[in-house]
């Protein structure tokens, strides 16, 4: 097998000599979904087909080439082979883009230990229910460097209701370095990252979330059943009149170094997480202001 150690994703080397699996390439412009393809000079046309050529737990990698654009109708990209990585190449508008052309379109992660990296997601119809669905019981998922784009219609009608939905039992899921952007007039967004059910040791870090709208609960939202040992760190969370983080009562974990820009009655309403420890989380209400006395939450005192 050839190692493509010179390939870069967002300036970071990918692949590497420690990977033992196969390498496949995808590009819709030059690719063909055929078993004789999948190489750099003759790529596959679709990500879902490339997934079907992978072998579980071998470290297979699918490189989605610069300029790739894949449209999803009433269908899913199903990431159902354990241990694979789907890595977009390129940066900015040259990075691969997935268009969600149906309300039921989604990327479904249903196998353990999978990675999604450096893909752009575009909602192309009203109220796309879920962009990335981490299915119940799936563990050790890494979602890294994903960017969501304002809806294709340009007027706020096309949107993701929940961009990343983490179902119950999805322990050790990591969401990092993502940018979630919606049109300023979007009304149907509920959350950027939603914990639907109980999971353990989920990490959400280094993300920027621009949200607003009548349906919004919070950019980071946990509901249904409490999660445990959650870590949220170094996130910028913008809303209109909702918290930046709202977790089910008694959810445990640590929230640190997060900034909330919202219009709420009190500073402490910026984060709703009654059983989480908070370290240096800040709130600002109006542009031009700065975080005043400081921090969200009640200061600890000596016992």
Secondary structure, 3 states (H helix, E strand, C coil): CCCCCCCEECCEECCCCCCCCCEEEECCCCCCCCCCCCECCECECCHHHHHHCCCCCCCCEEEECCCCEEEECCCEEEECCCCCEEEECCCHHHCCEEEECCCCCEEEECCCCCEEECCEEEECCECEEEEEEECCCCCCCEEECCEEECCCCCCCCECEEEEEEECCCCCCCEEECCEEECCCCCCCCCEEEEEECCCECCEEECCEEECCCCCCCCCEEEECCCCECEEEECCEEECCCCCCEECCCCCCEEEECCEEECCCCCHHHHEECCCEEEECCEEECCCCCCCCCCECCCCCCCC
